[in-house]
Amino acid sequence: MNKWMKCCIVLALLFVMPSYAFAMNQFEPFVPMLMSFLFIVVLFLVFREVVCWYWKINVRIELLTEIRDLLKNQAK
């Protein structure tokens, strides 16, 4: 499974689990808070990945690492 499919599965579970808890009348005070926190964390990770992809940050890091390694080898 690729990274996007895993993110979609996690997001689907985050939408299904709170509705299941409310349907079963299990109104624990911490469950909605916990689900909200998890949802926010997952959204942050997904949007972070999208921003890194859009601005090609991961590619830049790889190129800079390669340049650093080549300069170290050249200096020896």
C-alpha positions as CSV (number, residue, x, y, z in Angstrom):
1,M,0.0,0.0,0.0
2,N,1.3,3.4,-0.8
3,K,1.3,6.4,1.6
4,W,-1.8,8.0,0.2
5,M,-3.9,4.9,0.5
6,K,-2.9,4.6,4.2
7,C,-3.8,8.2,4.8
8,C,-7.2,7.6,3.2
9,I,-7.9,4.5,5.4
10,V,-6.9,6.4,8.6
11,L,-9.2,9.3,7.6
12,A,-12.0,6.9,6.9
13,L,-11.6,5.3,10.3
14,L,-11.5,8.6,12.0
15,F,-14.9,9.5,10.5
16,V,-16.4,6.1,11.2
17,M,-15.3,5.6,14.7
18,P,-16.8,8.7,16.3
19,S,-20.1,8.0,14.6
20,Y,-20.1,4.4,15.9
21,A,-19.4,5.6,19.4
22,F,-22.3,8.1,19.3
23,A,-24.6,5.5,17.8
24,M,-23.8,3.1,20.6
25,N,-24.6,5.8,23.2
26,Q,-21.1,5.6,24.7
27,F,-20.8,9.3,25.6
28,E,-17.4,9.2,27.3
29,P,-16.1,12.7,27.9
30,F,-12.7,12.0,26.5
31,V,-13.7,10.1,23.4
32,P,-14.7,13.1,21.3
33,M,-11.7,15.0,22.5
34,L,-9.4,12.2,21.6
35,M,-11.0,11.7,18.2
36,S,-10.7,15.4,17.5
37,F,-7.0,15.4,18.5
38,L,-6.3,12.4,16.3
39,F,-8.2,14.0,13.4
40,I,-6.2,17.2,13.7
41,V,-2.9,15.3,13.9
42,V,-3.8,13.2,10.8
43,L,-4.8,16.4,8.9
44,F,-1.6,18.0,9.8
45,L,0.5,15.1,8.5
46,V,-1.5,14.9,5.3
47,F,-1.3,18.6,4.6
48,R,2.4,18.6,5.5
49,E,3.0,15.9,2.9
50,V,1.1,17.8,0.3
51,V,3.0,21.0,1.0
52,C,6.3,19.1,0.9
53,W,5.3,17.6,-2.4
54,Y,4.1,20.9,-3.9
55,W,7.3,22.8,-3.0
56,K,9.5,19.8,-3.8
57,I,11.1,20.0,-0.4
58,N,11.9,16.3,-0.2
59,V,13.7,16.5,-3.6
60,R,15.7,19.5,-2.4
61,I,16.8,17.6,0.7
62,E,17.9,14.7,-1.4
63,L,19.9,16.9,-3.7
64,L,21.5,18.9,-0.9
65,T,22.5,15.6,0.8
66,E,24.0,14.3,-2.4
67,I,25.9,17.6,-3.0
68,R,27.2,17.4,0.6
69,D,28.4,13.9,0.2
70,L,30.1,14.7,-3.1
71,L,31.8,17.7,-1.6
72,K,33.0,15.6,1.3
73,N,34.4,13.0,-1.1
74,Q,36.1,15.7,-3.2
75,A,37.7,17.2,-0.1
76,K,39.4,13.9,0.8
